[in-house]
Amino acid sequence: MGIQVQGNTGVIAEVDGTTFRALRTVNRPLDHGALGHYRIQSQTGTLAAALAAGSGTAGHVYAFRWGDASRFAVITKMKTRFLPLTPFTSATLTDHTSFDAFIVRSYTASHAGGTALTPTGNNAKMRTNMGTSLATDIRISTTTALTAGTHTFDAFPFAQSIRKGNRVNPAAATEETIQPTTDGMEMDFDMGGGDHPIVLAQNEGFVIRNRTVWPAAGTGILTVQCAWAEVTSF
């Protein structure tokens, strides 16, 4: 049996016969129209020791800015992983390698420095016939924090990671490897299951920043994966 919806032609959905009477559906990505879906995997350089603690202006390692006035960026996935390279020197197990992700609003000037990731042409498209991304600015740190843009942070992060990486035990002068319970952030919005994604309107974005100041020794690399759709309405 077919089901039709007012204003649409043809069969919109199908229901099984008398045995199960189950509705048959096929899940699809967000309808992007003339816009598109995009994904970028990126990584920092070797983040140097003594990385500043995160604040409204310091410790920013990744920034995504949306400035379009009439379209929206729907963040469908955000994932990070941190790899310690040289041991962190500390006598206590503090969260030296932890990061927070915040939504920022009133975003009127982009971050600077680092590596620019803003897609051009066919870059980052999930299909060639999609439109070139309208993202205003995307960037990730190299070896130091980004120069902050102009924006207002939400009071609380929407994602957070804690990793106690490799460190040196000063008393024993030996290196210890601390296995993390959580070494990254992973936001994979299941819209089919009822999750609401992050929807960025004009002059909104998100920033990943370091949480606590790093010790005088200790380095590492942060990887960030971001996927989003660009749509005219949501």
Secondary structure, DSSP 4 states (H G I P E B T S, - for coil): -EE--TT--S--EEE--TTT-PEE--------TTSEEEEEEEE---BPTTPPPP-SSS-EEEEEEE--SS-EEEEEEEEEEEEEEE-EE-SS---TT-EEEEEEEEEEE--BSSEE----TTTTBSSTTSPPP--SEEEE-SSSPPBP-EEEE-SS-SEEE-----EEETTTTEEE----S--S-EEE--GGGTPPPEEE-TTEEEEEEE-S---SS-EEEEEEEEEEEEES--
